[in-house]
């Protein structure tokens, strides 16, 4: 049995597997970029993992493209009054591809920032706050 994950995107939950493509509400991520959605559950191999069992595990998804959904026609009608309205709607969607489900990989940039020394900067005093010496 292959591994699956339940992720949360835009207030909705999706069950996904590696290599799967799905349409979700429009995301603020550029095409071709990868991101890590919130992971709620991991299952498929033995007991499902929730909460603390998910530490160190992440889902990597790639934005395949931004598309428009199918057109939905909405019609209103009230009898005997001549009232008719017709309106159309197309949802803004993002197509994503699930690249991997597994252990989180730390990037080299993240390692450098966590192991490097911490630099603190202090603001230099401006000349207006110093006492003027009398000549």
C-alpha positions in Angstrom: 0.0 0.0 0.0 1.4 3.4 -0.9 1.7 6.4 1.4 -0.9 9.1 1.3 -1.2 12.4 3.2 -4.0 14.7 4.2 -3.0 18.3 3.6 -4.8 21.6 4.3 -4.9 24.4 1.6 -7.3 27.4 1.6 -9.5 26.1 4.4 -10.1 22.7 2.7 -8.5 19.3 3.2 -7.2 17.1 0.4 -6.0 13.5 0.4 -3.0 13.3 -1.8 -0.4 10.8 -3.1 3.0 11.3 -4.8 2.7 12.3 -8.5 -0.9 13.3 -8.2 -2.2 16.6 -9.8 -5.2 18.5 -8.3 -7.0 21.7 -8.7 -7.2 24.0 -5.6 -8.4 27.5 -4.9 -5.9 30.1 -6.3 -2.7 30.3 -4.4 -0.3 33.2 -4.0 2.7 31.2 -5.3 4.3 31.7 -8.8 4.2 29.0 -11.5 7.0 26.5 -11.3 7.8 27.2 -7.6 7.5 24.6 -4.8 5.9 25.0 -1.5 5.0 22.9 1.6 1.3 22.8 2.5 0.2 22.1 6.1 0.3 18.4 6.9 -2.6 17.0 9.0 -2.2 13.2 8.6 0.1 10.6 7.1 -1.1 7.1 6.4 -0.8 4.0 4.2 2.0 2.1 6.0 0.6 0.7 9.3 -1.2 3.1 11.6 -1.9 6.6 10.5 0.2 9.3 12.1 -1.2 12.5 13.6 0.1 15.4 15.7 3.5 14.7 17.2 4.0 11.7 14.9 4.3 14.2 12.0 7.5 15.9 13.2 10.2 15.9 10.6 7.7 15.0 7.8 6.5 17.3 5.0 4.8 17.3 1.7 6.4 19.1 -1.2 4.1 20.4 -3.9 4.9 22.3 -7.2 2.6 24.9 -8.8 1.9 23.5 -12.3 -0.1 26.6 -13.4 -2.9 29.0 -12.7 -6.1 28.2 -14.6 -9.8 29.2 -14.7 -12.5 26.8 -13.8 -15.5 25.8 -15.9 -18.1 28.5 -16.4 -21.1 28.2 -14.2 -24.3 30.0 -15.3 -26.6 31.3 -12.6 -30.2 32.1 -13.6 -32.8 33.8 -11.5 -36.5 34.0 -12.3 -39.6 35.2 -10.5 -42.9 34.1 -11.9 -45.4 36.5 -13.3 -43.3 39.6 -12.9 -41.0 39.6 -15.9 -38.0 39.3 -13.6 -35.1 37.4 -15.1 -31.4 37.6 -14.4 -28.5 35.6 -15.9 -25.0 35.7 -14.5 -21.8 33.7 -15.1 -19.0 32.7 -12.9 -15.5 31.2 -13.4 -13.4 30.2 -10.4 -9.7 31.1 -10.2 -7.9 27.9 -9.6 -4.3 26.6 -9.2 -3.1 23.3 -10.5 -0.6 21.7 -8.2 1.5 18.5 -8.5 2.5 16.6 -5.3 6.2 15.9 -5.7 7.1 14.1 -2.5 5.8 12.9 0.8 8.5 12.2 3.3 11.2 13.5 5.6 11.8 17.2 5.7 15.1 18.2 4.1 16.9 21.2 5.5 18.4 23.4 2.9 22.0 24.6 3.2 20.9 28.2 3.7 18.8 27.1 6.7 21.7 25.2 8.2 24.0 28.2 7.9 21.6 30.5 9.7 21.0 28.2 12.6 24.6 27.2 13.2 26.2 30.6 12.5 26.9 33.3 15.1 24.1 35.7 15.8 24.9 39.3 14.8 23.2 42.1 16.5 23.2 45.6 15.2 22.8 48.7 17.3 21.7 52.0 15.9 24.3 54.8 16.1 23.3 57.9 17.9 22.4 60.8 15.8 24.1 64.2 16.3 20.9 65.8 17.5 20.8 63.6 20.7 24.4 64.5 21.7 25.1 67.5 23.9 26.7 70.3 22.1 30.0 71.3 23.6 30.4 74.9 24.2 33.4 76.5 22.5 
